[in-house]
Amino acid sequence: MKIAVLPGDGIGPEIVAQAAKVLEVLRRDGLKIELEYAHLGGAGYDAAGDPFPPATEKLAHAADAVLLGAVGGYQYDTLPRPLRPEQGLLRIRKGLGLFANLRPALVYPELVNASSLKPELVSGLDIMILRELTGDIYFGQPRGIRTLDNGERQGFDTMYYSESEIRRVAHAGFRIALNRGKKLCSVDKANVLDTSMFWREIVTEVAQEYPAVELSHMYVDNAAMQLVRAPKQFDVILTGNIFGDILSDEASMLTGSIGMLPSASLDANNKGLYEPCHGSAPDIAGKDIANPLATILSAAMMMRYTFAREDIAQRIEAAVRKTLQQGLRTGDIAEAGMRKIGCAAMGDAVVAAL
């Protein structure tokens, strides 16, 4: 298992170090794991003047999977757009063809009271949000800032999806739904956007190949409301890049903390980039208070989706669950009476539970 490890910026190195501890345990147990480190994001710019340096690109293509921390930092905000950390993230996703972004929102029984919502609304919650990752307004051209004939400046972006892009992510969504609750809700804005009208048309066509899956459609504004009104109505949510970005962050608060949400970004052959859903949190970087569990759970998703080792994925997830059952918490999920520990100590606790 050749894994490219990209710690990134902010809290990235801290949380990735804890996931690496877990992988090292598995390696000592006999799993053939090889880790190789490289820079991405601001770290890439600092090291090579490029948020996605050629050496990182070469390693990412050669590896079987990529484990990423997070990218971004205040010190990079004044850089030209092509040199900003986030461009490195967009480029690695596009370069590896990672079109299917899986973001599970699962509420552990031990964290029901950490959710922003009432326990009865989130207890037992298990949603999979599938976000298309390489199209939509984030990649559409033309884009930029221009000056109109009247002298006024204008910013503009282009939203579009090709039929093949919609079909491949729709097939991925229906296949996931077949192995879950057999319900898929496609989220769009078809009452306003031509792109969404086209999205809905293609998803409906693909649904005919999956008669066992119940398909529904929902406008994104309603979906945002329903996620906080009655989130357990959802099983699989399929949506585009920008809507998925927003809805998955909203869903993270149902689980108690965005620090609990892992993600997988997959290509057509299940090669994947695995990262926590949260950002680089530069304000708490270096303080040993970040929650590493989303990154550790991302490593579990790596074992499940890229390496087809469901047994190992479940072993890692069970270790996280055991750690929570012991009452150990980082600050973002801490409750009264719980033992509050730091990032490294949480990693050590999961390793002990393994």
C-alpha positions in Angstrom: 0.0 0.0 0.0 1.9 3.0 -1.3 0.4 6.1 0.5 1.4 9.7 -0.3 1.2 11.7 2.9 0.6 15.4 2.4 0.4 17.1 5.9 -0.3 20.6 4.4 -0.8 23.7 6.5 -2.1 24.8 9.9 -3.2 21.9 12.0 -2.6 19.6 9.0 0.8 18.2 10.3 -0.6 17.6 13.8 -3.7 15.7 12.7 -1.9 13.7 10.0 0.7 12.6 12.5 -2.0 10.9 14.5 -3.3 9.1 11.5 0.2 8.0 10.7 0.5 6.5 14.2 -2.5 4.3 13.4 -1.0 3.3 10.0 2.2 2.4 11.8 0.4 0.1 14.1 -1.2 -1.7 11.1 2.2 -1.9 9.5 3.7 -3.5 12.6 0.8 -5.9 12.5 1.9 -7.1 9.1 0.1 -4.8 6.7 2.5 -3.8 3.9 2.3 0.0 4.1 4.7 2.4 2.7 4.4 6.1 3.5 6.1 8.9 1.6 5.7 12.6 2.5 5.4 15.7 0.3 4.2 19.3 0.4 0.8 20.7 -0.7 -0.9 24.0 -0.3 1.0 26.7 1.5 3.7 24.2 2.5 4.2 23.6 -1.2 4.5 27.3 -1.9 7.0 27.7 0.9 9.1 24.8 -0.2 8.9 25.2 -4.0 7.0 28.3 -4.9 4.0 26.2 -6.1 1.0 25.0 -4.1 1.2 21.7 -6.0 4.9 21.2 -6.7 6.0 18.8 -9.5 7.5 16.4 -7.0 4.2 16.2 -5.1 2.3 15.7 -8.4 4.7 12.9 -9.4 4.3 11.2 -6.0 0.5 11.6 -6.0 0.2 9.8 -9.4 2.6 7.0 -8.3 0.9 6.3 -5.0 -2.1 4.0 -4.5 -3.8 6.6 -2.2 -3.2 10.0 -0.8 -3.7 11.1 2.9 -4.1 14.8 3.2 -4.3 17.1 6.2 -5.5 20.6 5.3 -4.4 23.6 3.3 -4.6 27.3 3.8 -3.3 30.1 6.1 -3.8 33.8 6.6 -0.2 34.5 5.4 -1.1 33.3 1.9 -4.2 35.5 1.4 -2.4 38.2 -0.6 -0.8 35.8 -3.1 -2.0 35.8 -6.7 -4.8 33.3 -7.1 -2.7 30.6 -8.9 -0.3 30.5 -6.0 -2.8 30.3 -3.2 -2.9 27.0 -1.2 -6.5 26.2 -2.3 -5.3 26.0 -5.9 -3.1 23.2 -4.9 -6.1 21.3 -3.6 -8.2 22.0 -6.7 -5.3 20.9 -9.0 -4.6 17.6 -7.2 -8.3 16.7 -7.4 -8.5 17.6 -11.0 -5.1 16.0 -11.9 -6.0 12.7 -10.3 -9.6 12.7 -11.7 -11.1 12.5 -8.2 -14.7 13.2 -9.2 -16.6 11.5 -6.4 -16.4 13.0 -2.9 -17.9 10.9 -0.2 -18.7 12.7 3.0 -20.4 10.6 5.7 -22.3 12.3 8.5 -22.6 9.7 11.3 -23.6 10.5 14.8 -21.9 8.3 17.4 -24.2 7.5 20.3 -21.5 8.9 22.6 -21.7 12.3 20.8 -25.5 12.8 20.6 -25.4 15.6 23.1 -22.6 17.3 21.3 -24.8 18.0 18.3 -26.3 21.4 17.8 -29.7 19.7 17.4 -31.9 18.0 19.9 -30.9 14.3 20.6 -34.1 12.9 19.1 -33.4 14.6 15.8 -29.9 13.2 15.4 -29.8 9.9 17.4 -29.0 7.2 14.9 -28.2 9.6 12.1 -26.2 8.1 9.2 -26.1 10.1 6.0 -23.7 9.8 3.0 -23.3 13.0 1.0 -21.8 12.4 -2.4 -20.4 15.6 -3.9 -19.3 15.9 -7.5 -15.7 17.2 -7.2 -14.1 18.2 -10.5 -16.8 20.2 -12.3 -19.3 23.0 -11.6 -18.5 26.6 -10.9 -15.2 25.9 -9.1 -13.6 24.8 -12.4 -15.8 26.5 -15.1 -14.2 28.9 -17.6 -14.2 31.8 -18.3 -13.8 33.3 -14.9 -12.1 36.4 -13.4 -12.5 40.1 -12.7 -13.0 42.5 -15.6 -13.8 46.2 -16.2 -17.0 46.9 -18.1 -17.3 49.6 -20.8 -18.8 52.0 -18.2 -15.7 51.6 -16.0 -17.4 49.4 -13.3 -15.5 46.3 -12.2 -17.3 42.9 -12.3 -16.4 39.5 -11.0 -17.7 36.5 -12.9 -17.6 32.7 -12.8 -19.1 30.0 -15.1 -21.2 27.1 -13.9 -21.6 24.1 -16.2 -21.7 20.3 -16.2 -21.2 17.9 -19.1 -23.5 14.9 -19.4 -20.7 12.4 -18.8 -19.7 14.2 -15.6 -23.2 13.9 -14.3 -23.7 10.3 -15.4 -20.6 9.0 -13.7 -21.2 10.6 -10.3 -24.9 9.6 -10.5 -23.9 5.9 -11.1 -21.6 6.2 -8.1 -24.4 7.6 -6.0 -26.9 4.8 -6.9 -24.3 2.1 -6.3 -23.7 3.5 -2.8 -27.4 3.7 -2.2 -27.8 0.0 -3.1 -25.5 -0.9 -0.3 -27.2 1.4 2.2 -30.9 2.3 2.7 -31.7 2.3 -1.1 -32.8 6.0 -1.0 -31.1 8.7 -3.0 -32.0 12.4 -2.9 -30.6 14.5 -5.7 -30.1 18.1 -4.7 -30.1 20.9 -7.3 -31.6 24.3 -8.0 -33.6 23.3 -11.1 -36.2 26.0 -10.6 -33.5 28.7 -11.4 -30.4 27.2 -13.0 -30.2 25.6 -16.4 -27.2 23.6 -15.2 -29.5 22.1 -12.5 -32.3 21.4 -14.9 -29.8 19.4 -17.0 -28.5 17.7 -13.8 -32.0 16.6 -12.8 -32.7 15.3 -16.3 -29.6 13.1 -16.4 -29.9 11.8 -12.9 -33.5 10.8 -13.6 -32.3 8.9 -16.7 -29.6 7.1 -14.7 -32.1 6.1 -12.0 -33.9 3.9 -14.5 -30.9 1.5 -14.3 -31.4 1.2 -10.5 -35.1 0.3 -9.9 -34.3 -0.9 -6.4 -33.3 2.7 -5.3 -35.9 5.3 -4.5 -35.0 8.6 -6.2 -36.2 12.0 -5.0 -35.3 15.5 -6.0 -34.9 18.5 -3.7 -34.0 22.1 -4.2 -30.8 23.0 -2.4 -32.4 25.7 -0.2 -35.0 23.2 1.0 -32.3 20.6 1.5 -30.4 23.0 3.7 -33.6 23.5 5.8 -34.5 19.8 5.9 -31.0 18.9 7.2 -31.7 20.8 10.4 -35.5 20.1 10.5 -35.5 16.3 10.0 -32.1 15.0 8.9 -32.9 11.3 9.3 -35.1 11.4 6.3 -31.9 11.3 4.1 -29.8 8.3 3.2 -27.6 9.3 0.3 -27.5 12.9 -0.9 -26.2 13.4 -4.4 -25.3 16.9 -5.5 -22.9 19.1 -7.4 -19.6 20.7 -6.3 -20.7 24.0 -4.8 -23.9 22.7 -3.2 -22.1 19.7 -1.8 -19.4 21.9 -0.3 -22.0 23.8 1.6 -24.4 21.0 2.6 -21.6 18.7 3.9 -20.3 21.4 6.2 -23.8 22.0 7.5 -24.2 18.2 8.1 -21.0 18.2 10.0 -22.6 20.1 12.9 -25.3 17.4 13.2 -22.6 15.1 14.3 -21.3 17.3 17.0 -18.2 18.7 15.3 -16.7 19.1 11.9 -13.6 17.5 13.6 -15.5 14.2 13.4 -16.1 14.1 9.6 -13.8 12.2 7.3 -14.0 12.2 3.5 -12.9 10.2 0.5 -12.4 11.6 -3.0 -12.3 8.8 -5.6 -11.5 8.3 -9.2 -13.1 5.8 -11.5 -10.9 3.0 -10.2 -11.3 3.8 -6.5 -7.9 5.4 -6.2 -8.5 8.1 -3.6 -7.5 11.2 -1.7 -8.5 11.0 1.9 -8.8 14.1 4.1 -10.9 15.5 7.0 -13.7 17.8 5.9 -12.5 20.6 8.1 -9.9 23.3 7.1 -6.5 24.2 8.3 -7.6 26.2 11.4 -4.5 28.3 11.6 -5.8 30.0 14.7 -5.2 26.8 16.7 -2.2 25.4 14.8 0.6 24.3 17.0 -1.5 24.3 20.2 -2.1 20.5 20.3 -5.9 21.0 20.7 -7.1 20.0 17.2 -9.4 16.9 16.8 -7.6 14.2 14.8 -10.5 11.8 14.7 -11.7 12.9 11.2 -8.3 12.3 9.8 -8.0 8.9 11.5 -11.5 8.0 10.2 -10.3 9.1 6.7 -7.6 6.5 7.0 -10.3 4.0 7.7 -12.2 5.1 4.6 -8.9 4.6 2.7 -8.8 1.0 3.8 -12.5 0.5 2.8 -12.6 2.1 -0.6 -9.1 2.0 -2.1 -7.7 -1.1 -0.6 -10.9 -3.1 -0.1 -10.0 -4.0 3.4 -13.4 -3.6 5.2 -12.0 -5.6 8.2 -9.3 -3.0 8.8 -11.6 -0.1 8.2 -14.0 -1.5 10.9 -11.1 -2.1 13.2 -10.0 1.6 13.1 -13.6 2.8 13.5 -14.1 0.4 16.4 -10.9 1.9 18.1 -12.3 5.4 17.6 -15.6 4.3 19.1 -13.9 2.7 22.1 -11.9 5.9 22.7 -15.1 7.9 22.8 -16.7 5.3 25.1 -13.9 5.9 27.5 -15.0 9.5 27.8 -11.9 11.0 26.1 -12.6 14.2 24.2 -10.8 17.0 22.4 -12.2 20.5 23.1 -14.6 20.6 20.2 -16.6 17.6 21.4 -16.0 17.9 25.2 -19.0 17.8 27.6 -19.1 18.3 31.3 -17.6 15.3 33.1 -15.6 14.1 30.1 -11.8 14.0 30.1 -10.5 16.7 27.8 -7.3 15.8 26.1 -5.1 17.2 23.3 -4.5 16.1 19.7 -1.5 13.9 20.3 -3.1 12.3 23.4 -6.2 11.5 21.3 -4.1 9.8 18.7 -2.3 7.8 21.4 -5.7 6.8 22.8 -6.9 5.4 19.5 -3.6 3.6 19.0 -4.1 2.0 22.5 -7.6 1.0 21.6 -6.3 -0.7 18.4 
